[in-house]
């Protein structure tokens, strides 16, 4: 699922939030998740979105071009 993600009440039409992709166990490793992600990224790009944020396993998502927030100097705030 892709949702608009307004950051600081800005960029509402530029950034999307990707909910972590989930595929039922018996269908995993068959390209289902890969297809879903590639289509979502393609459609978002065609609609003019400039970025996408996901919270998930970086080892999986990096193969689709996602990078960690720390590469941009963004870190979680300490509680």
C-alpha positions in Angstrom: 0.0 0.0 0.0 1.3 3.5 -0.9 0.0 6.5 1.0 0.7 10.2 0.7 3.1 11.3 3.4 3.0 15.0 4.1 6.3 15.9 5.9 6.0 19.0 8.1 2.8 19.8 6.2 4.8 20.0 3.0 5.5 17.7 0.1 2.1 16.0 0.2 2.2 15.4 -3.5 5.8 14.5 -3.7 6.5 11.7 -1.1 4.8 8.4 -0.6 4.9 6.0 2.4 5.2 2.3 1.4 3.7 -0.1 3.8 6.0 -3.1 4.2 5.3 -5.7 1.5 4.0 -9.0 2.8 3.5 -12.2 0.8 1.9 -15.4 2.1 4.5 -18.0 2.9 3.5 -20.5 0.2 3.9 -17.8 -2.5 7.2 -16.4 -1.3 10.3 -16.6 -3.5 8.2 -16.6 -6.6 8.7 -13.0 -7.6 5.3 -11.8 -6.1 6.9 -9.2 -3.8 9.3 -8.1 -6.4 6.5 -7.5 -8.9 4.4 -5.6 -6.4 7.3 -3.3 -5.5 8.5 -2.7 -9.1 4.9 -1.8 -10.2 4.3 0.5 -7.2 7.6 2.3 -7.8 6.9 2.6 -11.6 3.3 4.0 -11.0 4.5 6.4 -8.4 7.2 7.7 -10.7 4.7 8.0 -13.6 2.5 10.1 -11.3 5.3 12.5 -10.5 6.2 11.4 -7.0 9.8 12.2 -6.1 10.4 9.9 -3.2 9.2 6.9 -1.2 9.8 6.0 2.4 9.5 2.5 3.9 10.1 1.0 7.3 11.4 -2.5 6.8 14.4 -4.8 6.3 17.0 -2.7 4.5 18.6 -5.9 3.1 15.4 -6.6 1.1 14.4 -3.1 0.1 17.9 -1.9 -1.0 17.8 -4.1 -4.0 14.9 -1.9 -5.3 16.9 1.3 -4.8 15.9 2.2 -1.3 18.6 3.6 0.9 18.8 4.0 4.7 17.9 7.3 6.3 21.4 7.6 7.9 22.8 8.0 4.4 20.9 11.3 4.3 21.9 12.3 7.9 18.5 11.3 9.3 18.5 9.5 12.6 15.9 8.4 15.0 15.5 10.7 18.0 16.7 9.3 21.3 13.9 9.0 23.9 
